[in-house]
Amino acid sequence: MGKTIAIKNYKKQPKTMRFLILIILIVIFMLAIFISPVFSIRQILLHGNEHYSKEEIIEKMGIKVGENIFLFKKDKAYKALLDDSYIEMVQISIHWPNTIEVKINERKPIGYVPYLGTYLYIDKDGRVLETCETYKKNLPIVQGLVFDSFKVGQVIPVNNQISLDVVATMAQMMIKYNILQDVVKVDISDFRDIHIYVKRLDVSIGGMEQFDKKIQWLIQIMDVYDMGKVDLINIDKGRAVFSPLT
């Protein structure tokens, strides 16, 4: 007669135990990712910077080569860059597993605006990029803008919007013909009698009519004269008047 073998009833593993094991495995996996050198930032590629150095841009973004790429806060870096008055556009891309690429467009100063003993660096739209007590670059002083206050990073709240439109148009033309660095001062106090001071030439252009053509004439005059007064008001009649300084 055979023996009867008792079989014990093993209880199924509790769900909580399986869940705990899963959590432990996930933690181990995450630790492996953060520790692995594969995901350490090896390259930071930067394009479009002129005003700021690569090191300055990286510092603003709050990242370092060698840090884990999963710890990089893209949105925070994006905001930090756009908060700077010189930076107009930012594009940040992550190239897995270890490269970050940054493309920026910078605003460029086109002149200085005197204000209460200091100078406001402005771009072509009249936006204040920074303030300084002295000159840094060969850019013209812009006189004739009337305003009571300003904020760095914002367009100057001038009393007459036309004045900023004039500055924008003049800046575009001067950049187009590559003479911005030769202009010492621009006076737009009177829109009907605008003066451009180029080196030692005092150039009266009248209003903004045919401004492109007036700049072309000015360039030809600069090749011949370097000091005196020039009247370009009547170029529509084919005439420019030069007067030597007395």
Phi and psi restraints in degrees (value plus and minus 20) as a CYANA .aco file:
   2 GLY   PHI     -94.7   -54.7
   2 GLY   PSI     137.8   177.8
   3 LYS   PHI    -103.8   -63.8
   3 LYS   PSI     128.1   168.1
   4 THR   PHI    -114.2   -74.2
   4 THR   PSI     103.6   143.6
   5 ILE   PHI    -122.2   -82.2
   5 ILE   PSI     103.5   143.5
   6 ALA   PHI    -101.1   -61.1
   6 ALA   PSI     109.9   149.9
   7 ILE   PHI    -124.6   -84.6
   7 ILE   PSI     102.7   142.7
   8 LYS   PHI     -94.9   -54.9
   8 LYS   PSI     123.6   163.6
   9 ASN   PHI    -109.7   -69.7
   9 ASN   PSI      85.7   125.7
  10 TYR   PHI    -101.6   -61.6
  10 TYR   PSI     110.5   150.5
  11 LYS   PHI     -93.0   -53.0
  11 LYS   PSI     124.1   164.1
  12 LYS   PHI     -85.1   -45.1
  12 LYS   PSI     127.8   167.8
  13 GLN   PHI     -82.8   -42.8
  13 GLN   PSI     108.5   148.5
  14 PRO   PHI     -77.4   -37.4
  14 PRO   PSI     128.6   168.6
  15 LYS   PHI     -83.0   -43.0
  15 LYS   PSI     -53.5   -13.5
  16 THR   PHI     -82.8   -42.8
  16 THR   PSI     -55.2   -15.2
  17 MET   PHI     -87.6   -47.6
  17 MET   PSI     -62.6   -22.6
  18 ARG   PHI     -85.2   -45.2
  18 ARG   PSI     -58.4   -18.4
  19 PHE   PHI     -84.8   -44.8
  19 PHE   PSI     -60.0   -20.0
  20 LEU   PHI     -84.4   -44.4
  20 LEU   PSI     -61.3   -21.3
  21 ILE   PHI     -83.1   -43.1
  21 ILE   PSI     -60.8   -20.8
  22 LEU   PHI     -82.2   -42.2
  22 LEU   PSI     -62.7   -22.7
  23 ILE   PHI     -82.1   -42.1
  23 ILE   PSI     -62.8   -22.8
  24 ILE   PHI     -82.1   -42.1
  24 ILE   PSI     -62.1   -22.1
  25 LEU   PHI     -83.8   -43.8
  25 LEU   PSI     -60.2   -20.2
  26 ILE   PHI     -84.2   -44.2
  26 ILE   PSI     -63.3   -23.3
  27 VAL   PHI     -81.5   -41.5
  27 VAL   PSI     -63.4   -23.4
  28 ILE   PHI     -82.1   -42.1
  28 ILE   PSI     -60.5   -20.5
  29 PHE   PHI     -84.3   -44.3
  29 PHE   PSI     -64.0   -24.0
  30 MET   PHI     -85.7   -45.7
  30 MET   PSI     -60.7   -20.7
  31 LEU   PHI     -82.4   -42.4
  31 LEU   PSI     -58.6   -18.6
  32 ALA   PHI     -83.1   -43.1
  32 ALA   PSI     -58.6   -18.6
  33 ILE   PHI     -85.8   -45.8
  33 ILE   PSI     -66.5   -26.5
  34 PHE   PHI     -89.6   -49.6
  34 PHE   PSI     -49.2    -9.2
  35 ILE   PHI    -104.6   -64.6
  35 ILE   PSI     -48.3    -8.3
  36 SER   PHI     -82.8   -42.8
  36 SER   PSI     110.9   150.9
  37 PRO   PHI     -88.6   -48.6
  37 PRO   PSI     -33.3     6.7
  38 VAL   PHI     -80.6   -40.6
  38 VAL   PSI     -53.4   -13.4
  39 PHE   PHI    -121.4   -81.4
  39 PHE   PSI      -3.1    36.9
  40 SER   PHI    -102.7   -62.7
  40 SER   PSI     115.9   155.9
  41 ILE   PHI     -84.0   -44.0
  41 ILE   PSI     100.6   140.6
  42 ARG   PHI    -125.9   -85.9
  42 ARG   PSI     -50.3   -10.3
  43 GLN   PHI    -154.3  -114.3
  43 GLN   PSI     119.9   159.9
  44 ILE   PHI    -144.9  -104.9
  44 ILE   PSI      84.9   124.9
  45 LEU   PHI    -110.9   -70.9
  45 LEU   PSI     111.5   151.5
  46 LEU   PHI    -149.3  -109.3
  46 LEU   PSI     112.8   152.8
  47 HIS   PHI    -151.5  -111.5
  47 HIS   PSI     121.7   161.7
  48 GLY   PHI      73.9   113.9
  48 GLY   PSI     -23.0    17.0
  49 ASN   PHI    -104.5   -64.5
  49 ASN   PSI     113.4   153.4
  50 GLU   PHI    -149.1  -109.1
  50 GLU   PSI     -68.2   -28.2
  51 HIS   PHI     -88.6   -48.6
  51 HIS   PSI     -61.5   -21.5
  52 TYR   PHI    -123.7   -83.7
  52 TYR   PSI     126.0   166.0
  53 SER   PHI     -98.0   -58.0
  53 SER   PSI     147.2   187.2
  54 LYS   PHI     -80.7   -40.7
  54 LYS   PSI     -60.6   -20.6
  55 GLU   PHI     -83.4   -43.4
  55 GLU   PSI     -58.6   -18.6
  56 GLU   PHI     -87.9   -47.9
  56 GLU   PSI     -59.8   -19.8
  57 ILE   PHI     -84.9   -44.9
  57 ILE   PSI     -64.3   -24.3
  58 ILE   PHI     -82.5   -42.5
  58 ILE   PSI     -59.2   -19.2
  59 GLU   PHI     -84.8   -44.8
  59 GLU   PSI     -60.9   -20.9
  60 LYS   PHI     -82.4   -42.4
  60 LYS   PSI     -54.2   -14.2
  61 MET   PHI     -96.5   -56.5
  61 MET   PSI     -38.3     1.7
  62 GLY   PHI      54.4    94.4
  62 GLY   PSI      15.0    55.0
  63 ILE   PHI    -147.4  -107.4
  63 ILE   PSI     143.6   183.6
  64 LYS   PHI    -162.7  -122.7
  64 LYS   PSI     127.4   167.4
  65 VAL   PHI     -83.6   -43.6
  65 VAL   PSI     114.3   154.3
  66 GLY   PHI      84.4   124.4
  66 GLY   PSI     -39.2     0.8
  67 GLU   PHI     -94.7   -54.7
  67 GLU   PSI     136.7   176.7
  68 ASN   PHI     -90.4   -50.4
  68 ASN   PSI     112.5   152.5
  69 ILE   PHI     -87.6   -47.6
  69 ILE   PSI     -42.8    -2.8
  70 PHE   PHI     -91.6   -51.6
  70 PHE   PSI     -38.7     1.3
  71 LEU   PHI    -108.3   -68.3
  71 LEU   PSI     -25.8    14.2
  72 PHE   PHI     -91.8   -51.8
  72 PHE   PSI     103.5   143.5
  73 LYS   PHI    -117.2   -77.2
  73 LYS   PSI      74.3   114.3
  74 LYS   PHI     -81.3   -41.3
  74 LYS   PSI     -66.7   -26.7
  75 ASP   PHI     -83.1   -43.1
  75 ASP   PSI     -59.3   -19.3
  76 LYS   PHI     -86.4   -46.4
  76 LYS   PSI     -61.5   -21.5
  77 ALA   PHI     -85.7   -45.7
  77 ALA   PSI     -60.5   -20.5
  78 TYR   PHI     -79.7   -39.7
  78 TYR   PSI     -67.2   -27.2
  79 LYS   PHI     -86.4   -46.4
  79 LYS   PSI     -60.1   -20.1
  80 ALA   PHI     -81.0   -41.0
  80 ALA   PSI     -57.5   -17.5
  81 LEU   PHI     -93.2   -53.2
  81 LEU   PSI     -64.4   -24.4
  82 LEU   PHI     -89.8   -49.8
  82 LEU   PSI     -38.7     1.3
  83 ASP   PHI     -92.4   -52.4
  83 ASP   PSI     -34.2     5.8
  84 ASP   PHI    -102.3   -62.3
  84 ASP   PSI     112.4   152.4
  85 SER   PHI     -84.9   -44.9
  85 SER   PSI     -44.7    -4.7
  86 TYR   PHI     -99.8   -59.8
  86 TYR   PSI     -37.5     2.5
  87 ILE   PHI    -121.6   -81.6
  87 ILE   PSI     101.7   141.7
  88 GLU   PHI    -117.1   -77.1
  88 GLU   PSI     -58.2   -18.2
  89 MET   PHI    -162.1  -122.1
  89 MET   PSI     123.4   163.4
  90 VAL   PHI    -156.4  -116.4
  90 VAL   PSI     117.2   157.2
  91 GLN   PHI    -153.8  -113.8
  91 GLN   PSI     100.8   140.8
  92 ILE   PHI    -136.6   -96.6
  92 ILE   PSI     107.4   147.4
  93 SER   PHI    -145.1  -105.1
  93 SER   PSI     120.6   160.6
  94 ILE   PHI    -125.8   -85.8
  94 ILE   PSI     101.2   141.2
  95 HIS   PHI    -126.9   -86.9
  95 HIS   PSI      84.6   124.6
  96 TRP   PHI     -87.0   -47.0
  96 TRP   PSI     125.0   165.0
  97 PRO   PHI    -120.9   -80.9
  97 PRO   PSI     -21.7    18.3
  98 ASN   PHI    -169.8  -129.8
  98 ASN   PSI       3.5    43.5
  99 THR   PHI    -150.1  -110.1
  99 THR   PSI     117.4   157.4
 100 ILE   PHI    -140.0  -100.0
 100 ILE   PSI     111.4   151.4
 101 GLU   PHI    -137.5   -97.5
 101 GLU   PSI     112.7   152.7
 102 VAL   PHI    -146.4  -106.4
 102 VAL   PSI     107.1   147.1
 103 LYS   PHI    -138.3   -98.3
 103 LYS   PSI     109.9   149.9
 104 ILE   PHI    -152.8  -112.8
 104 ILE   PSI     132.8   172.8
 105 ASN   PHI    -134.4   -94.4
 105 ASN   PSI     106.8   146.8
 106 GLU   PHI    -121.4   -81.4
 106 GLU   PSI     124.1   164.1
 107 ARG   PHI     -96.4   -56.4
 107 ARG   PSI     124.1   164.1
 108 LYS   PHI    -134.7   -94.7
 108 LYS   PSI     113.4   153.4
 109 PRO   PHI     -88.8   -48.8
 109 PRO   PSI     120.2   160.2
 110 ILE   PHI    -138.4   -98.4
 110 ILE   PSI     -24.2    15.8
 111 GLY   PHI     156.1   196.1
 111 GLY   PSI     156.1   196.1
 112 TYR   PHI    -136.4   -96.4
 112 TYR   PSI     122.2   162.2
 113 VAL   PHI    -135.5   -95.5
 113 VAL   PSI      98.3   138.3
 114 PRO   PHI     -87.1   -47.1
 114 PRO   PSI     116.8   156.8
 115 TYR   PHI    -176.5  -136.5
 115 TYR   PSI      89.9   129.9
 116 LEU   PHI      29.7    69.7
 116 LEU   PSI      30.4    70.4
 117 GLY   PHI      61.8   101.8
 117 GLY   PSI     -15.1    24.9
 118 THR   PHI    -151.5  -111.5
 118 THR   PSI     158.8   198.8
 119 TYR   PHI    -146.3  -106.3
 119 TYR   PSI     113.7   153.7
 120 LEU   PHI    -119.1   -79.1
 120 LEU   PSI     102.2   142.2
 121 TYR   PHI     -98.7   -58.7
 121 TYR   PSI     103.7   143.7
 122 ILE   PHI    -140.5  -100.5
 122 ILE   PSI     133.3   173.3
 123 ASP   PHI    -115.5   -75.5
 123 ASP   PSI    -192.1  -152.1
 124 LYS   PHI     -85.5   -45.5
 124 LYS   PSI     -38.8     1.2
 125 ASP   PHI    -114.0   -74.0
 125 ASP   PSI     -20.3    19.7
 126 GLY   PHI      64.0   104.0
 126 GLY   PSI      -2.8    37.2
 127 ARG   PHI    -102.4   -62.4
 127 ARG   PSI     115.2   155.2
 128 VAL   PHI     -99.9   -59.9
 128 VAL   PSI      98.0   138.0
 129 LEU   PHI    -109.8   -69.8
 129 LEU   PSI     -56.2   -16.2
 130 GLU   PHI    -190.2  -150.2
 130 GLU   PSI     150.7   190.7
 131 THR   PHI    -141.4  -101.4
 131 THR   PSI     124.1   164.1
 132 CYS   PHI    -164.9  -124.9
 132 CYS   PSI     136.5   176.5
 133 GLU   PHI    -106.8   -66.8
 133 GLU   PSI     -37.4     2.6
 134 THR   PHI    -156.3  -116.3
 134 THR   PSI     154.3   194.3
 135 TYR   PHI     -99.0   -59.0
 135 TYR   PSI     129.6   169.6
 136 LYS   PHI    -140.1  -100.1
 136 LYS   PSI     -51.1   -11.1
 137 LYS   PHI    -152.3  -112.3
 137 LYS   PSI     145.1   185.1
 138 ASN   PHI    -100.6   -60.6
 138 ASN   PSI      61.7   101.7
 139 LEU   PHI    -151.5  -111.5
 139 LEU   PSI     134.1   174.1
 140 PRO   PHI     -95.9   -55.9
 140 PRO   PSI     130.5   170.5
 141 ILE   PHI     -99.3   -59.3
 141 ILE   PSI     114.3   154.3
 142 VAL   PHI    -127.1   -87.1
 142 VAL   PSI      92.9   132.9
 143 GLN   PHI    -128.9   -88.9
 143 GLN   PSI     129.1   169.1
 144 GLY   PHI      91.2   131.2
 144 GLY   PSI     -26.3    13.7
 145 LEU   PHI    -100.2   -60.2
 145 LEU   PSI     106.9   146.9
 146 VAL   PHI    -128.0   -88.0
 146 VAL   PSI     100.2   140.2
 147 PHE   PHI    -178.6  -138.6
 147 PHE   PSI     141.9   181.9
 148 ASP   PHI    -128.2   -88.2
 148 ASP   PSI     -39.7     0.3
 149 SER   PHI    -176.8  -136.8
 149 SER   PSI     152.1   192.1
 150 PHE   PHI    -180.2  -140.2
 150 PHE   PSI     144.1   184.1
 151 LYS   PHI    -156.0  -116.0
 151 LYS   PSI     114.5   154.5
 152 VAL   PHI     -81.6   -41.6
 152 VAL   PSI     111.6   151.6
 153 GLY   PHI      76.7   116.7
 153 GLY   PSI     -28.4    11.6
 154 GLN   PHI    -139.8   -99.8
 154 GLN   PSI     137.6   177.6
 155 VAL   PHI     -89.5   -49.5
 155 VAL   PSI     118.1   158.1
 156 ILE   PHI     -80.7   -40.7
 156 ILE   PSI     107.5   147.5
 157 PRO   PHI     -99.8   -59.8
 157 PRO   PSI      56.2    96.2
 158 VAL   PHI     -92.7   -52.7
 158 VAL   PSI     136.5   176.5
 159 ASN   PHI     -90.8   -50.8
 159 ASN   PSI     -46.9    -6.9
 160 ASN   PHI    -148.8  -108.8
 160 ASN   PSI      91.0   131.0
 161 GLN   PHI     -81.2   -41.2
 161 GLN   PSI     -47.0    -7.0
 162 ILE   PHI     -78.9   -38.9
 162 ILE   PSI     -53.7   -13.7
 163 SER   PHI     -81.7   -41.7
 163 SER   PSI     -58.6   -18.6
 164 LEU   PHI     -90.4   -50.4
 164 LEU   PSI     -55.3   -15.3
 165 ASP   PHI     -82.9   -42.9
 165 ASP   PSI     -59.2   -19.2
 166 VAL   PHI     -84.3   -44.3
 166 VAL   PSI     -65.5   -25.5
 167 VAL   PHI     -79.9   -39.9
 167 VAL   PSI     -63.7   -23.7
 168 ALA   PHI     -82.2   -42.2
 168 ALA   PSI     -65.3   -25.3
 169 THR   PHI     -84.4   -44.4
 169 THR   PSI     -64.5   -24.5
 170 MET   PHI     -83.3   -43.3
 170 MET   PSI     -62.4   -22.4
 171 ALA   PHI     -82.1   -42.1
 171 ALA   PSI     -63.8   -23.8
 172 GLN   PHI     -81.5   -41.5
 172 GLN   PSI     -62.6   -22.6
 173 MET   PHI     -88.4   -48.4
 173 MET   PSI     -60.4   -20.4
 174 MET   PHI     -87.1   -47.1
 174 MET   PSI     -56.5   -16.5
 175 ILE   PHI     -89.2   -49.2
 175 ILE   PSI     -60.7   -20.7
 176 LYS   PHI     -77.6   -37.6
 176 LYS   PSI     -63.1   -23.1
 177 TYR   PHI    -118.3   -78.3
 177 TYR   PSI     -11.3    28.7
 178 ASN   PHI      37.4    77.4
 178 ASN   PSI      25.9    65.9
 179 ILE   PHI    -141.5  -101.5
 179 ILE   PSI     -15.2    24.8
 180 LEU   PHI     -77.3   -37.3
 180 LEU   PSI     -58.9   -18.9
 181 GLN   PHI     -90.9   -50.9
 181 GLN   PSI     -35.7     4.3
 182 ASP   PHI    -110.8   -70.8
 182 ASP   PSI     -35.2     4.8
 183 VAL   PHI    -102.7   -62.7
 183 VAL   PSI     106.7   146.7
 184 VAL   PHI    -109.0   -69.0
 184 VAL   PSI     -60.9   -20.9
 185 LYS   PHI    -174.3  -134.3
 185 LYS   PSI     128.5   168.5
 186 VAL   PHI    -146.9  -106.9
 186 VAL   PSI     107.8   147.8
 187 ASP   PHI    -136.7   -96.7
 187 ASP   PSI      91.0   131.0
 188 ILE   PHI    -133.2   -93.2
 188 ILE   PSI       8.8    48.8
 189 SER   PHI     -78.9   -38.9
 189 SER   PSI     -54.8   -14.8
 190 ASP   PHI    -144.1  -104.1
 190 ASP   PSI      93.6   133.6
 191 PHE   PHI     -83.4   -43.4
 191 PHE   PSI     -38.9     1.1
 192 ARG   PHI    -112.6   -72.6
 192 ARG   PSI     -26.9    13.1
 193 ASP   PHI    -163.4  -123.4
 193 ASP   PSI      45.0    85.0
 194 ILE   PHI     -99.0   -59.0
 194 ILE   PSI     117.6   157.6
 195 HIS   PHI    -139.1   -99.1
 195 HIS   PSI     117.1   157.1
 196 ILE   PHI    -139.0   -99.0
 196 ILE   PSI     107.6   147.6
 197 TYR   PHI    -125.8   -85.8
 197 TYR   PSI      89.7   129.7
 198 VAL   PHI    -130.9   -90.9
 198 VAL   PSI      90.7   130.7
 199 LYS   PHI      34.0    74.0
 199 LYS   PSI    -132.3   -92.3
 200 ARG   PHI    -130.8   -90.8
 200 ARG   PSI       2.2    42.2
 201 LEU   PHI    -122.1   -82.1
 201 LEU   PSI     110.4   150.4
 202 ASP   PHI    -120.7   -80.7
 202 ASP   PSI      87.8   127.8
 203 VAL   PHI    -127.8   -87.8
 203 VAL   PSI      98.6   138.6
 204 SER   PHI    -115.8   -75.8
 204 SER   PSI      99.7   139.7
 205 ILE   PHI    -129.2   -89.2
 205 ILE   PSI     -20.8    19.2
 206 GLY   PHI      50.4    90.4
 206 GLY   PSI    -147.5  -107.5
 207 GLY   PHI    -111.0   -71.0
 207 GLY   PSI    -188.4  -148.4
 208 MET   PHI    -108.6   -68.6
 208 MET   PSI     -15.6    24.4
 209 GLU   PHI     -83.5   -43.5
 209 GLU   PSI     115.7   155.7
 210 GLN   PHI      33.4    73.4
 210 GLN   PSI      17.9    57.9
 211 PHE   PHI     -82.1   -42.1
 211 PHE   PSI     -57.8   -17.8
 212 ASP   PHI     -78.2   -38.2
 212 ASP   PSI     -66.3   -26.3
 213 LYS   PHI     -86.0   -46.0
 213 LYS   PSI     -57.1   -17.1
 214 LYS   PHI     -84.1   -44.1
 214 LYS   PSI     -58.6   -18.6
 215 ILE   PHI     -85.6   -45.6
 215 ILE   PSI     -59.1   -19.1
 216 GLN   PHI     -82.3   -42.3
 216 GLN   PSI     -61.6   -21.6
 217 TRP   PHI     -84.9   -44.9
 217 TRP   PSI     -61.6   -21.6
 218 LEU   PHI     -79.7   -39.7
 218 LEU   PSI     -61.4   -21.4
 219 ILE   PHI     -80.7   -40.7
 219 ILE   PSI     -61.4   -21.4
 220 GLN   PHI     -85.4   -45.4
 220 GLN   PSI     -58.8   -18.8
 221 ILE   PHI     -87.0   -47.0
 221 ILE   PSI     -58.1   -18.1
 222 MET   PHI     -82.2   -42.2
 222 MET   PSI     -47.0    -7.0
 223 ASP   PHI     -92.4   -52.4
 223 ASP   PSI     -37.9     2.1
 224 VAL   PHI    -129.5   -89.5
 224 VAL   PSI     -62.6   -22.6
 225 TYR   PHI    -138.5   -98.5
 225 TYR   PSI     127.3   167.3
 226 ASP   PHI    -146.3  -106.3
 226 ASP   PSI     -17.8    22.2
 227 MET   PHI    -175.6  -135.6
 227 MET   PSI     114.9   154.9
 228 GLY   PHI     119.4   159.4
 228 GLY   PSI    -185.8  -145.8
 229 LYS   PHI    -136.8   -96.8
 229 LYS   PSI     118.2   158.2
 230 VAL   PHI    -146.8  -106.8
 230 VAL   PSI     111.3   151.3
 231 ASP   PHI    -131.8   -91.8
 231 ASP   PSI      93.0   133.0
 232 LEU   PHI    -129.8   -89.8
 232 LEU   PSI      -2.5    37.5
 233 ILE   PHI     -85.7   -45.7
 233 ILE   PSI     -55.0   -15.0
 234 ASN   PHI    -127.4   -87.4
 234 ASN   PSI      16.6    56.6
 235 ILE   PHI     -89.4   -49.4
 235 ILE   PSI     -38.6     1.4
 236 ASP   PHI     -85.2   -45.2
 236 ASP   PSI     -38.3     1.7
 237 LYS   PHI    -118.6   -78.6
 237 LYS   PSI     -10.6    29.4
 238 GLY   PHI      53.6    93.6
 238 GLY   PSI      10.6    50.6
 239 ARG   PHI    -158.5  -118.5
 239 ARG   PSI     112.7   152.7
 240 ALA   PHI    -144.9  -104.9
 240 ALA   PSI     123.4   163.4
 241 VAL   PHI    -134.9   -94.9
 241 VAL   PSI     105.7   145.7
 242 PHE   PHI    -131.9   -91.9
 242 PHE   PSI     113.6   153.6
 243 SER   PHI    -148.5  -108.5
 243 SER   PSI     103.5   143.5
 244 PRO   PHI     -89.9   -49.9
 244 PRO   PSI     133.7   173.7
 245 LEU   PHI     -90.2   -50.2
 245 LEU   PSI     119.6   159.6
